[in-house]
């Protein structure tokens, strides 16, 4: 009430009721954090839809990825939030190993950077039905429950990584692009000699869209 009275002092001649001013005061408080509230609500709605997909548009072609929002909601919410904010736009795949993986998601391009949309590392999520296969999308990290922004795409089945790294998606269109990426030459540190760049990311509310 003291806050409302103070607010009223700014408008000594107003004919607004205390109820109206109280309502306005509350709305102002809500608006001050509207960005965070709306973004959280938006991505909550997104992850309630179990049929989400994302197109990774690279300088070598487009790979469309279906996301496993129901089985791995935290990883998918993080990935969608980063995609929507443009975090991955212009980043490179900094690590490319034939018959193993291609890794990206680090805006520094070094393999040592990247932050989650949550601002802190988040926990692993495992499902007995989600296995590493050619074309699956998984979180890259530095140990258990240390997921941030980096991810990788598998070039083959990798059973030793099942229940070690979170599998949260799979390529449903563009495996031919993955074939091309696997053949890109690298240096002794597995870094592509010609940059593989994520030029744009497009979010779909339906995998078939």
For each residue, the residues with C-beta under 8 A, 3 or more apart:
1: 4 5
2: 5 6
3: 6 7 25
4: 1 7 8 18 21 22 25
5: 1 2 8 9
6: 2 3 9 10
7: 3 4 10 11 21 24 25
8: 4 5 11 12 14 18 21
9: 5 6 12
10: 6 7
11: 7 8 14 16 21
12: 8 9
13:
14: 8 11 21
15:
16: 11 20 21 24
17: 20 21
18: 4 8 21 22
19: 22 23
20: 16 17 23 24
21: 4 7 8 11 14 16 17 18 24 25
22: 4 18 19 25 26
23: 19 20 26 27
24: 7 16 20 21 27 28
25: 3 4 7 21 22 28 29
26: 22 23 29 30
27: 23 24 30 31
28: 24 25 31 32
29: 25 26 32 33
30: 26 27 33 34 37
31: 27 28 34
32: 28 29
33: 29 30 36 37
34: 30 31 37 38
35: 38 39
36: 33 39 40
37: 30 33 34 40 41
38: 34 35 41 42
39: 35 36 42 43 81
40: 36 37 43 44
41: 37 38 44 45
42: 38 39 45 46
43: 39 40 46 47 77 80 81 84
44: 40 41 47 48 77
45: 41 42 48 49
46: 42 43 49 52 69 77 80 203 205
47: 43 44 52 69 73 76 77 80
48: 44 45 69
49: 45 46 52 69 205
50: 69 70
51: 205 206 207
52: 46 47 49 66 67 69 76 80 203 204 205 207
53: 64 65 66 67 172 203 204 206 207 209
54: 64 65 67 79 80 83 169 201 202 203 204
55: 62 63 64 65 201 202 204
56: 62 63 64 65 88 198 201
57: 62 198 199 200 201 202
58: 61 62 63 93 177 181 196 197 198 199
59: 195 196 197 199
60: 177 180 181 184 196
61: 58 174 176 177 180
62: 55 56 57 58 173 174 177
63: 55 56 58 153 171 173 174 175 177 178
64: 53 54 55 56 171 172 173 174 204 207
65: 53 54 55 56 137 169 170 171 172
66: 52 53 169 170 171 172 207
67: 52 53 54 76 79 80 137 168 169
68: 71 72 76 127 130 167 168 169 170
69: 46 47 48 49 50 52 72 73 76 77
70: 50 73
71: 68 125 127 129 130 168
72: 68 69 75 76 125 127 130 166 167 168
73: 47 69 70 76 77 125
74: 77 78 122 123 125
75: 72 78 79 122 125 139 147 166 168
76: 47 52 67 68 69 72 73 79 80 168 169
77: 43 44 46 47 69 73 74 80 81 117
78: 74 75 81 82 116 117 118 122 147 149
79: 54 67 75 76 82 83 151 168 169
80: 43 46 47 52 54 67 76 77 83 84 203
81: 39 43 77 78 84 85 117
82: 78 79 85 87 88 105 116 117 149
83: 54 79 80 87 88 201 203
84: 43 80 81 203
85: 81 82 117
86: 89 201
87: 82 83 91 107 117 149
88: 56 82 83 91 104 105 107 149 198 201
89: 86 198 199 200 201
90: 197 198 199
91: 87 88 104 105 106 107 109 197 198
92: 104 109 192 195 196 197 198
93: 58 96 102 103 104 181 192 196 198
94: 103 104 106 109 110 111 191 192
95: 101 102 103 104 111 152 190 191
96: 93 102 103 181 182 184 186 190 191 192 196
97: 100 101 102 155 186 190
98: 155 182 183
99: 155 156 182
100: 97 154 155 156 158
101: 95 97 152 153 154 155 158
102: 93 95 96 97 152 153 155 178 181 182 196
103: 93 94 95 96 111 140 150 151 152
104: 88 91 92 93 94 95 150 151 152 196 198
105: 82 88 91 114 140 149 150 151
106: 91 94 109 110 111 112 113 114 149 150
107: 87 88 91 113 114 149
108: 112 113 114
109: 91 92 94 106 113
110: 94 106 113
111: 94 95 103 106 150
112: 106 108
113: 106 107 108 109 110
114: 105 106 107 108 148 149 150
115: 119 148 149
116: 78 82 119 120 121 122 147 148 149
117: 77 78 81 82 85 87 149
118: 78 122
119: 115 116
120: 116
121: 116 141 145 146 147 148
122: 74 75 78 116 118 145 147 148
123: 74 145 147
124: 139 141 144 145 147 165 166
125: 71 72 73 74 75 166 168
126: 130 163 166
127: 68 71 72 130 167
128:
129: 71
130: 68 71 72 126 127 136 162 167 168
131: 136 157 159 162 167
132: 136 138 154 157 158 159 161 162 165 167
133: 136 154 156 157 170
134: 154 155 156 157 175 178
135: 153 154 170 171 175 178
136: 130 131 132 133 153 154 167 169 170 171
137: 65 67 151 152 153 167 168 169 170 171
138: 132 151 152 153 154 161 165 166 167 168
139: 75 124 147 150 151 165 166 168
140: 103 105 150 151 152 165
141: 121 124 144 145 146 147 148 150 165
142: 146
143: 146
144: 124 141
145: 121 122 123 124 141
146: 121 141 142 143
147: 75 78 116 121 122 123 124 139 141 166
148: 114 115 116 121 122 141
149: 78 82 87 88 105 106 107 114 115 116 117
150: 103 104 105 106 111 114 139 140 141
151: 79 103 104 105 137 138 139 140
152: 95 101 102 103 104 137 138 140 165
153: 63 101 102 135 136 137 138 171 178
154: 100 101 132 133 134 135 136 138 157 158 161
155: 97 98 99 100 101 102 134 178 182
156: 99 100 133 134
157: 131 132 133 134 154
158: 100 101 132 154 161 162
159: 131 132 162
160: 164
161: 132 138 154 158 164 165
162: 130 131 132 158 159 167
163: 126
164: 160 161
165: 124 132 138 139 140 141 152 161
166: 72 75 124 125 126 138 139 147
167: 68 72 127 130 131 132 136 137 138 162 170
168: 67 68 71 72 75 76 79 125 130 137 138 139
169: 54 65 66 67 68 76 79 136 137
170: 65 66 68 133 135 136 137 167
171: 63 64 65 66 135 136 137 153 174 175 178
172: 53 64 65 66 207
173: 62 63 64
174: 61 62 63 64 171 177 178
175: 63 134 135 171 178 179
176: 61 179 180
177: 58 60 61 62 63 174 180 181
178: 63 102 134 135 153 155 171 174 175 181 182
179: 175 176 182 183
180: 60 61 176 177 183 184
181: 58 60 93 96 102 177 178 184 196
182: 96 98 99 102 155 178 179
183: 98 179 180
184: 60 96 180 181 192 193 194 196
185: 192 193 194
186: 96 97 189 190 191 192 193
187: 190 191 193
188:
189: 186
190: 95 96 97 186 187
191: 94 95 96 186 187
192: 92 93 94 96 184 185 186 195 196
193: 184 185 186 187
194: 184 185
195: 59 92 192
196: 58 59 60 92 93 96 102 104 181 184 192
197: 58 59 90 91 92
198: 56 57 58 88 89 90 91 92 93 104 201
199: 57 58 59 89 90
200: 57 89
201: 54 55 56 57 83 86 88 89 198
202: 54 55 57
203: 46 52 53 54 80 83 84
204: 52 53 54 55 64 207 209
205: 46 49 51 52 209
206: 51 53 209
207: 51 52 53 64 66 172 204
208:
209: 53 204 205 206
